[in-house]
Every structure is written in C-alpha cells, then in structure tokens.
Amino acid sequence: MWNEIFSAIKQIFTLNEQTERNKEDIKDFRRELKAVEDRLEQLTVLVIQLAQDIHNHKKETEQKHENLALRLENEMLKFERRLPSVDDGNKGK
C-alpha cells in the first residue's frame, strides 16, 4: 500500500513538472508565433510597397514612351517643313 501511495505521489509531482514545462513551452511558442506574425506583417507591407512601386514604374515608363513618341513626331514634322514641297521643285523648271 505504501508503494502505491508513493507511486501516486511521485506521479503527481511528475505530472506537475510536465505541466510547468508545457506552460513554459506554450509561452515560448506564443512568443515565436508573435514574432512570425510581426515578420509576416512587415513582409505584407513590403509586398504592398513593391506592388505600388511596380505600378508607379509602369506609369512612368508609359509616360516616357508617350513623350518620346511625341518628340519623335515633332521632330519629323519639323524635318518635313524644311523639305521643299513638290510644287516648289517644279516651278523652277
């Protein structure tokens, strides 16, 4: 009988120690989870910023191409004005 009582007391202390370790492990896991959540939030903000940067870069590139096309068209028009017209060439003959 004393062995059973001793065994039960020993089991209670063992379970108590395991419970305390489990509580500490849970606290550690919660801290780690919080750190992962914080990092995920930071990464989400970075992804949103990158998406905005890509969008802005696309808009800037489109604007630059449009400006370049307009400049090219402008230069072509200037060049065409400098050429003698077909009628001017025939009048001299």
ZADREN-176441 format. One record per atom (N, C-alpha, C, O, CB): residue number from 1; residue in three letters; atom name; x, y, z. Coordinates in nm, 3 decimals. Each point is the difference from the previous one (the first is absolute). Glycine has a CB too. Layout:
N
num residu atome X Y Z
NUM ALA CA X Y Z
...
//
This chain:
93
num residu atome X Y Z
1 MET N 0.081 -0.119 0.000
1 MET CA -0.081 0.119 0.000
1 MET C 0.086 0.126 0.000
1 MET O -0.030 0.096 -0.071
1 MET CB -0.148 -0.223 0.190
2 TRP N 0.284 0.127 -0.038
2 TRP CA 0.089 0.116 0.002
2 TRP C 0.063 0.021 -0.138
2 TRP O 0.024 0.113 -0.042
2 TRP CB 0.023 -0.150 0.287
3 ASN N -0.020 -0.072 -0.314
3 ASN CA 0.057 0.013 -0.135
3 ASN C -0.099 0.068 -0.094
3 ASN O 0.041 0.081 -0.083
3 ASN CB 0.098 -0.287 0.121
4 GLU N -0.266 0.175 -0.025
4 GLU CA -0.101 0.062 -0.085
4 GLU C -0.014 0.149 0.032
4 GLU O -0.013 0.082 -0.091
4 GLU CB -0.108 -0.302 0.077
5 ILE N 0.124 0.253 0.141
5 ILE CA -0.009 0.141 0.041
5 ILE C 0.124 0.075 -0.049
5 ILE O -0.011 0.110 -0.055
5 ILE CB -0.126 -0.173 0.260
6 PHE N 0.254 0.002 -0.185
6 PHE CA 0.124 0.063 -0.047
6 PHE C -0.002 0.016 -0.152
6 PHE O 0.042 0.103 -0.052
6 PHE CB 0.083 -0.203 0.247
7 SER N -0.174 -0.003 -0.265
7 SER CA -0.008 0.006 -0.146
7 SER C -0.097 0.110 -0.044
7 SER O 0.029 0.072 -0.095
7 SER CB 0.025 -0.318 0.082
8 ALA N -0.167 0.261 0.079
8 ALA CA -0.097 0.103 -0.034
8 ALA C 0.057 0.139 0.025
8 ALA O -0.018 0.089 -0.082
8 ALA CB -0.168 -0.247 0.137
9 ILE N 0.254 0.176 0.059
9 ILE CA 0.063 0.130 0.031
9 ILE C 0.108 0.032 -0.103
9 ILE O 0.011 0.113 -0.046
9 ILE CB -0.059 -0.146 0.292
10 LYS N 0.127 -0.068 -0.280
10 LYS CA 0.105 0.019 -0.100
10 LYS C -0.062 0.040 -0.134
10 LYS O 0.051 0.089 -0.069
10 LYS CB 0.097 -0.259 0.187
11 GLN N -0.256 0.106 -0.155
11 GLN CA -0.067 0.031 -0.127
11 GLN C -0.057 0.142 0.004
11 GLN O 0.006 0.071 -0.101
11 GLN CB -0.062 -0.315 0.069
12 ILE N 0.001 0.286 0.145
12 ILE CA -0.052 0.137 0.012
12 ILE C 0.111 0.102 -0.020
12 ILE O -0.018 0.097 -0.073
12 ILE CB -0.159 -0.178 0.232
13 PHE N 0.294 0.059 -0.096
13 PHE CA 0.113 0.092 -0.017
13 PHE C 0.050 0.000 -0.145
13 PHE O 0.034 0.104 -0.055
13 PHE CB 0.030 -0.140 0.295
14 THR N -0.060 -0.082 -0.299
14 THR CA 0.044 -0.010 -0.139
14 THR C -0.095 0.075 -0.092
14 THR O 0.043 0.076 -0.087
14 THR CB 0.063 -0.299 0.136
15 LEU N -0.236 0.202 -0.030
15 LEU CA -0.099 0.070 -0.082
15 LEU C 0.005 0.151 0.022
15 LEU O -0.017 0.078 -0.094
15 LEU CB -0.128 -0.280 0.104
16 ASN N 0.170 0.242 0.114
16 ASN CA 0.013 0.143 0.030
16 ASN C 0.119 0.061 -0.073
16 ASN O -0.010 0.108 -0.057
16 ASN CB -0.095 -0.148 0.282
17 GLU N 0.218 -0.031 -0.224
17 GLU CA 0.120 0.048 -0.071
17 GLU C -0.027 0.008 -0.150
17 GLU O 0.038 0.097 -0.066
17 GLU CB 0.111 -0.197 0.245
18 GLN N -0.214 -0.002 -0.232
18 GLN CA -0.032 0.000 -0.143
18 GLN C -0.095 0.114 -0.035
18 GLN O 0.014 0.064 -0.104
18 GLN CB 0.019 -0.313 0.097
19 THR N -0.128 0.274 0.095
19 THR CA -0.094 0.110 -0.023
19 THR C 0.073 0.134 -0.001
19 THR O -0.027 0.085 -0.085
19 THR CB -0.155 -0.218 0.195
20 GLU N 0.274 0.152 -0.018
20 GLU CA 0.078 0.125 0.004
20 GLU C 0.084 0.014 -0.126
20 GLU O 0.008 0.108 -0.058
20 GLU CB -0.001 -0.119 0.309
21 ARG N 0.058 -0.099 -0.294
21 ARG CA 0.078 0.005 -0.125
21 ARG C -0.089 0.033 -0.119
21 ARG O 0.037 0.079 -0.087
21 ARG CB 0.126 -0.246 0.182
22 ASN N -0.281 0.105 -0.097
22 ASN CA -0.093 0.027 -0.111
22 ASN C -0.044 0.146 0.000
22 ASN O -0.012 0.061 -0.106
22 ASN CB -0.067 -0.299 0.117
23 LYS N 0.055 0.294 0.107
23 LYS CA -0.037 0.141 0.009
23 LYS C 0.112 0.088 -0.055
23 LYS O -0.027 0.096 -0.074
23 LYS CB -0.117 -0.146 0.275
24 GLU N 0.269 0.020 -0.166
24 GLU CA 0.114 0.077 -0.050
24 GLU C 0.012 -0.017 -0.152
24 GLU O 0.027 0.097 -0.072
24 GLU CB 0.092 -0.125 0.293
25 ASP N -0.139 -0.095 -0.268
25 ASP CA 0.007 -0.024 -0.145
25 ASP C -0.108 0.080 -0.072
25 ASP O 0.025 0.058 -0.106
25 ASP CB 0.067 -0.289 0.146
26 ILE N -0.211 0.234 0.016
26 ILE CA -0.109 0.077 -0.061
26 ILE C 0.035 0.148 -0.004
26 ILE O -0.026 0.067 -0.101
26 ILE CB -0.140 -0.237 0.183
27 LYS N 0.224 0.222 0.024
27 LYS CA 0.042 0.141 0.001
27 LYS C 0.103 0.026 -0.109
27 LYS O -0.007 0.099 -0.072
27 LYS CB -0.038 -0.086 0.320
28 ASP N 0.143 -0.106 -0.260
28 ASP CA 0.102 0.014 -0.103
28 ASP C -0.062 -0.003 -0.140
28 ASP O 0.035 0.080 -0.086
28 ASP CB 0.132 -0.188 0.239
29 PHE N -0.259 0.015 -0.175
29 PHE CA -0.065 -0.010 -0.130
29 PHE C -0.081 0.125 -0.031
29 PHE O -0.003 0.046 -0.114
29 PHE CB -0.005 -0.294 0.139
30 ARG N -0.056 0.303 0.076
30 ARG CA -0.078 0.123 -0.022
30 ARG C 0.092 0.116 -0.037
30 ARG O -0.033 0.081 -0.087
30 ARG CB -0.140 -0.161 0.250
31 ARG N 0.290 0.088 -0.097
31 ARG CA 0.097 0.105 -0.035
31 ARG C 0.048 -0.019 -0.144
31 ARG O 0.010 0.096 -0.076
31 ARG CB 0.062 -0.079 0.318
32 GLU N -0.041 -0.142 -0.276
32 GLU CA 0.046 -0.028 -0.137
32 GLU C -0.110 0.031 -0.101
32 GLU O 0.028 0.056 -0.107
32 GLU CB 0.125 -0.233 0.195
33 LEU N -0.276 0.141 -0.056
33 LEU CA -0.111 0.029 -0.090
33 LEU C -0.018 0.150 -0.017
33 LEU O -0.026 0.048 -0.111
33 LEU CB -0.086 -0.261 0.181
34 LYS N 0.124 0.287 0.038
34 LYS CA -0.010 0.146 -0.007
34 LYS C 0.110 0.057 -0.091
34 LYS O -0.024 0.089 -0.081
34 LYS CB -0.076 -0.083 0.314
35 ALA N 0.221 -0.060 -0.218
35 ALA CA 0.110 0.046 -0.085
35 ALA C -0.027 -0.032 -0.147
35 ALA O 0.028 0.081 -0.088
35 ALA CB 0.132 -0.114 0.279
36 VAL N -0.214 -0.085 -0.218
36 VAL CA -0.032 -0.037 -0.137
36 VAL C -0.112 0.089 -0.055
36 VAL O 0.006 0.043 -0.115
36 VAL CB 0.064 -0.281 0.162
37 GLU N -0.170 0.265 0.035
37 GLU CA -0.109 0.089 -0.043
37 GLU C 0.052 0.140 -0.029
37 GLU O -0.041 0.062 -0.098
37 GLU CB -0.120 -0.196 0.234
38 ASP N 0.250 0.183 -0.052
38 ASP CA 0.058 0.133 -0.023
38 ASP C 0.079 0.002 -0.131
38 ASP O -0.011 0.095 -0.078
38 ASP CB 0.024 -0.056 0.327
39 ARG N 0.065 -0.143 -0.271
39 ARG CA 0.081 -0.007 -0.123
39 ARG C -0.091 -0.011 -0.122
39 ARG O 0.028 0.060 -0.104
39 ARG CB 0.160 -0.170 0.231
40 LEU N -0.295 0.033 -0.115
40 LEU CA -0.095 -0.014 -0.110
40 LEU C -0.065 0.134 -0.032
40 LEU O -0.021 0.034 -0.116
40 LEU CB -0.021 -0.272 0.182
41 GLU N 0.011 0.314 0.037
41 GLU CA -0.058 0.132 -0.020
41 GLU C 0.099 0.092 -0.072
41 GLU O -0.037 0.076 -0.089
41 GLU CB -0.105 -0.106 0.295
42 GLN N 0.269 0.023 -0.165
42 GLN CA 0.103 0.081 -0.066
42 GLN C 0.013 -0.040 -0.147
42 GLN O 0.010 0.086 -0.087
42 GLN CB 0.112 -0.063 0.306
43 LEU N -0.124 -0.153 -0.245
43 LEU CA 0.011 -0.047 -0.138
43 LEU C -0.121 0.042 -0.083
43 LEU O 0.012 0.033 -0.118
43 LEU CB 0.125 -0.227 0.198
44 THR N -0.254 0.193 -0.018
44 THR CA -0.121 0.044 -0.069
44 THR C 0.011 0.147 -0.039
44 THR O -0.035 0.038 -0.112
44 THR CB -0.101 -0.208 0.239
45 VAL N 0.185 0.251 -0.036
45 VAL CA 0.019 0.143 -0.029
45 VAL C 0.101 0.017 -0.114
45 VAL O -0.021 0.082 -0.090
45 VAL CB -0.032 -0.021 0.331
46 LEU N 0.161 -0.139 -0.238
46 LEU CA 0.100 0.009 -0.107
46 LEU C -0.058 -0.042 -0.134
46 LEU O 0.029 0.063 -0.102
46 LEU CB 0.150 -0.108 0.270
47 VAL N -0.259 -0.060 -0.170
47 VAL CA -0.061 -0.045 -0.125
47 VAL C -0.093 0.108 -0.055
47 VAL O -0.002 0.025 -0.121
47 VAL CB 0.018 -0.265 0.197
48 ILE N -0.094 0.301 0.011
48 ILE CA -0.089 0.109 -0.043
48 ILE C 0.081 0.116 -0.057
48 ILE O -0.036 0.057 -0.102
48 ILE CB -0.134 -0.124 0.276
49 GLN N 0.280 0.102 -0.106
49 GLN CA 0.085 0.109 -0.049
49 GLN C 0.063 -0.036 -0.135
49 GLN O 0.008 0.084 -0.090
49 GLN CB 0.040 -0.016 0.328
50 LEU N -0.003 -0.194 -0.251
50 LEU CA 0.058 -0.042 -0.128
50 LEU C -0.104 0.003 -0.111
50 LEU O 0.030 0.042 -0.112
50 LEU CB 0.133 -0.187 0.235
51 ALA N -0.284 0.103 -0.093
51 ALA CA -0.106 0.004 -0.101
51 ALA C -0.027 0.145 -0.042
51 ALA O -0.019 0.027 -0.119
51 ALA CB -0.083 -0.237 0.216
52 GLN N 0.102 0.301 -0.002
52 GLN CA -0.021 0.141 -0.032
52 GLN C 0.118 0.054 -0.082
52 GLN O -0.020 0.076 -0.095
52 GLN CB -0.116 -0.047 0.306
53 ASP N 0.258 -0.067 -0.173
53 ASP CA 0.117 0.043 -0.076
53 ASP C -0.004 -0.053 -0.144
53 ASP O 0.033 0.073 -0.094
53 ASP CB 0.099 -0.068 0.306
54 ILE N -0.174 -0.130 -0.229
54 ILE CA -0.011 -0.057 -0.135
54 ILE C -0.104 0.075 -0.080
54 ILE O 0.021 0.032 -0.117
54 ILE CB 0.048 -0.258 0.204
55 HIS N -0.182 0.255 -0.024
55 HIS CA -0.106 0.075 -0.067
55 HIS C 0.050 0.139 -0.041
55 HIS O -0.022 0.044 -0.113
55 HIS CB -0.152 -0.169 0.246
56 ASN N 0.241 0.193 -0.041
56 ASN CA 0.054 0.134 -0.030
56 ASN C 0.103 -0.006 -0.111
56 ASN O 0.002 0.085 -0.089
56 ASN CB -0.043 -0.017 0.326
57 HIS N 0.128 -0.169 -0.232
57 HIS CA 0.103 -0.014 -0.103
57 HIS C -0.065 -0.024 -0.137
57 HIS O 0.045 0.054 -0.101
57 HIS CB 0.117 -0.146 0.273
58 LYS N -0.265 0.011 -0.174
58 LYS CA -0.071 -0.026 -0.126
58 LYS C -0.060 0.129 -0.054
58 LYS O 0.012 0.028 -0.120
58 LYS CB -0.063 -0.263 0.195
59 LYS N -0.012 0.312 0.011
59 LYS CA -0.059 0.127 -0.044
59 LYS C 0.108 0.095 -0.051
59 LYS O -0.018 0.065 -0.104
59 LYS CB -0.168 -0.093 0.271
60 GLU N 0.298 0.036 -0.095
60 GLU CA 0.110 0.088 -0.044
60 GLU C 0.054 -0.044 -0.135
60 GLU O 0.028 0.082 -0.087
60 GLU CB 0.031 -0.036 0.326
61 THR N -0.044 -0.177 -0.255
61 THR CA 0.053 -0.053 -0.127
61 THR C -0.097 0.030 -0.114
61 THR O 0.043 0.041 -0.108
61 THR CB 0.078 -0.223 0.233
62 GLU N -0.250 0.163 -0.101
62 GLU CA -0.099 0.033 -0.103
62 GLU C 0.007 0.147 -0.036
62 GLU O -0.006 0.036 -0.117
62 GLU CB -0.143 -0.220 0.200
63 GLN N 0.162 0.270 0.018
63 GLN CA 0.008 0.144 -0.024
63 GLN C 0.126 0.035 -0.080
63 GLN O -0.004 0.082 -0.091
63 GLN CB -0.123 -0.040 0.303
64 LYS N 0.239 -0.104 -0.176
64 LYS CA 0.124 0.026 -0.073
64 LYS C -0.012 -0.044 -0.146
64 LYS O 0.046 0.071 -0.090
64 LYS CB 0.085 -0.100 0.302
65 HIS N -0.192 -0.087 -0.235
65 HIS CA -0.017 -0.046 -0.138
65 HIS C -0.091 0.093 -0.078
65 HIS O 0.027 0.031 -0.116
65 HIS CB 0.008 -0.266 0.192
66 GLU N -0.142 0.280 -0.012
66 GLU CA -0.090 0.093 -0.066
66 GLU C 0.073 0.131 -0.033
66 GLU O -0.014 0.053 -0.110
66 GLU CB -0.183 -0.155 0.231
67 ASN N 0.274 0.153 -0.025
67 ASN CA 0.076 0.123 -0.023
67 ASN C 0.102 -0.019 -0.113
67 ASN O 0.018 0.089 -0.083
67 ASN CB -0.048 -0.025 0.324
68 LEU N 0.095 -0.178 -0.242
68 LEU CA 0.098 -0.027 -0.105
68 LEU C -0.068 -0.008 -0.136
68 LEU O 0.053 0.053 -0.098
68 LEU CB 0.091 -0.177 0.263
69 ALA N -0.259 0.060 -0.172
69 ALA CA -0.073 -0.009 -0.126
69 ALA C -0.043 0.139 -0.047
69 ALA O 0.008 0.030 -0.119
69 ALA CB -0.088 -0.261 0.180
70 LEU N 0.036 0.314 0.031
70 LEU CA -0.039 0.137 -0.036
70 LEU C 0.119 0.082 -0.046
70 LEU O -0.011 0.078 -0.095
70 LEU CB -0.176 -0.091 0.259
71 ARG N 0.300 -0.003 -0.099
71 ARG CA 0.121 0.072 -0.042
71 ARG C 0.044 -0.044 -0.139
71 ARG O 0.039 0.081 -0.084
71 ARG CB 0.033 -0.059 0.324
72 LEU N -0.080 -0.154 -0.263
72 LEU CA 0.037 -0.052 -0.132
72 LEU C -0.094 0.054 -0.107
72 LEU O 0.045 0.040 -0.107
72 LEU CB 0.047 -0.248 0.215
73 GLU N -0.221 0.210 -0.080
73 GLU CA -0.097 0.055 -0.094
73 GLU C 0.026 0.148 -0.024
73 GLU O -0.010 0.047 -0.113
73 GLU CB -0.159 -0.216 0.189
74 ASN N 0.202 0.243 0.029
74 ASN CA 0.031 0.142 -0.012
74 ASN C 0.122 0.021 -0.088
74 ASN O 0.000 0.087 -0.087
74 ASN CB -0.100 -0.046 0.314
75 GLU N 0.203 -0.118 -0.204
75 GLU CA 0.122 0.013 -0.082
75 GLU C -0.027 -0.035 -0.146
75 GLU O 0.054 0.063 -0.091
75 GLU CB 0.085 -0.118 0.293
76 MET N -0.222 -0.045 -0.223
76 MET CA -0.032 -0.037 -0.138
76 MET C -0.078 0.113 -0.068
76 MET O 0.024 0.030 -0.117
76 MET CB -0.029 -0.275 0.182
77 LEU N -0.087 0.307 0.007
77 LEU CA -0.074 0.112 -0.057
77 LEU C 0.093 0.118 -0.032
77 LEU O -0.015 0.064 -0.103
77 LEU CB -0.189 -0.137 0.231
78 LYS N 0.298 0.100 -0.039
78 LYS CA 0.097 0.108 -0.026
78 LYS C 0.082 -0.033 -0.124
78 LYS O 0.025 0.087 -0.084
78 LYS CB -0.013 -0.034 0.330
79 PHE N 0.030 -0.177 -0.257
79 PHE CA 0.081 -0.041 -0.114
79 PHE C -0.081 0.011 -0.130
79 PHE O 0.053 0.044 -0.102
79 PHE CB 0.079 -0.199 0.252
80 GLU N -0.259 0.116 -0.146
80 GLU CA -0.084 0.008 -0.119
80 GLU C -0.019 0.145 -0.045
80 GLU O -0.007 0.026 -0.120
80 GLU CB -0.110 -0.236 0.190
81 ARG N 0.109 0.304 0.023
81 ARG CA -0.018 0.141 -0.035
81 ARG C 0.124 0.056 -0.068
81 ARG O -0.010 0.093 -0.081
81 ARG CB -0.146 -0.067 0.274
82 ARG N 0.271 -0.083 -0.161
82 ARG CA 0.124 0.049 -0.061
82 ARG C 0.018 -0.050 -0.143
82 ARG O 0.073 0.061 -0.078
82 ARG CB 0.029 -0.054 0.306
83 LEU N -0.166 -0.115 -0.263
83 LEU CA 0.013 -0.053 -0.136
83 LEU C -0.078 0.089 -0.097
83 LEU O -0.107 0.051 0.033
83 LEU CB 0.133 -0.287 0.056
84 PRO N 0.028 0.254 -0.205
84 PRO CA -0.075 0.078 -0.099
84 PRO C -0.122 -0.081 -0.045
84 PRO O 0.005 -0.123 -0.009
84 PRO CB 0.206 0.242 -0.069
85 SER N -0.318 -0.047 0.050
85 SER CA -0.120 -0.071 -0.045
85 SER C 0.019 -0.046 -0.143
85 SER O 0.089 0.048 -0.071
85 SER CB -0.235 0.088 0.227
86 VAL N 0.065 -0.227 -0.198
86 VAL CA 0.008 -0.053 -0.136
86 VAL C -0.028 0.110 -0.101
86 VAL O 0.062 0.003 -0.106
86 VAL CB -0.132 -0.231 0.189
87 ASP N -0.022 0.319 -0.052
87 ASP CA -0.034 0.109 -0.090
87 ASP C 0.116 0.098 -0.016
87 ASP O 0.022 0.051 -0.109
87 ASP CB -0.263 -0.077 0.175
88 ASP N 0.315 0.053 0.041
88 ASP CA 0.114 0.093 -0.007
88 ASP C 0.105 -0.055 -0.095
88 ASP O 0.063 0.078 -0.072
88 ASP CB -0.106 -0.001 0.308
89 GLY N 0.063 -0.203 -0.239
89 GLY CA 0.100 -0.058 -0.087
89 GLY C -0.040 0.009 -0.146
89 GLY O 0.088 0.014 -0.085
89 GLY CB -0.025 -0.167 0.268
90 ASN N -0.188 0.146 -0.215
90 ASN CA -0.048 0.005 -0.138
90 ASN C -0.007 0.142 -0.052
90 ASN O 0.010 0.018 -0.121
90 ASN CB -0.138 -0.224 0.161
91 LYS N 0.112 0.307 0.044
91 LYS CA -0.011 0.139 -0.044
91 LYS C 0.131 0.049 -0.059
91 LYS O 0.000 0.084 -0.090
91 LYS CB -0.173 -0.044 0.266
92 GLY N 0.280 -0.090 -0.127
92 GLY CA 0.129 0.046 -0.050
92 GLY C 0.029 -0.048 -0.140
92 GLY O 0.092 0.053 -0.062
92 GLY CB -0.012 -0.049 0.294
93 LYS N -0.151 -0.101 -0.287
93 LYS CA 0.029 -0.055 -0.131
93 LYS C -0.064 0.073 -0.110
93 LYS O 0.016 -0.036 -0.116
93 LYS CB 0.007 -0.176 0.219
//
